[in-house]
Amino acid sequence: MEIREFQQRIEARYGRRDRQRGSAATFLWFIEEVGELATALAGEDIANKKEEFADVFAWLCTLANINQVDLEDALCKYTENIPDGFK
């Protein structure tokens, strides 16, 4: 699946509710998921790690959607016209 397709699926399923919640509250949900990922990374449970990575990515897509950001376009900065010495 392409990133754009996943982002569109998130929009179709959750978009209306996400926009009602707004960026600030959505960001707090995103940060909560990042915290859960941090906890999972400290452990050995691979299934939990996968679940938390998925949750973080889904909430990132939600934030992008309600802020009109196409993540696939945004990620081009890492794949196109990379200057010498770029880290």
C-alpha positions, 0 to 999 in steps of 0.5 A: 500500500502506498502512503497516500492510499493509507492516508486516504483510508484514514481520512475516509474512516475518521476524517469528519470526527478528526476535524471536529476534534481539531489539531491541538487535541489530535496532537495530544492523542498523537503524543500519547501514542508516541509515549506508548511506542516508547514504552513498547520499544523498551520491551521485547514484545514484537507484536506490541511494538508493531501495534504501537508503530501502526498507531503512531503512523495512523495518528500522524496521518490524521494530523496531516489530513486535518492540516491538509498535508499530503505525507507522500508529497512531504516525504519527497524531501528525503527522496528527491534532489538530496544535496551533498552532505545531507544527513 
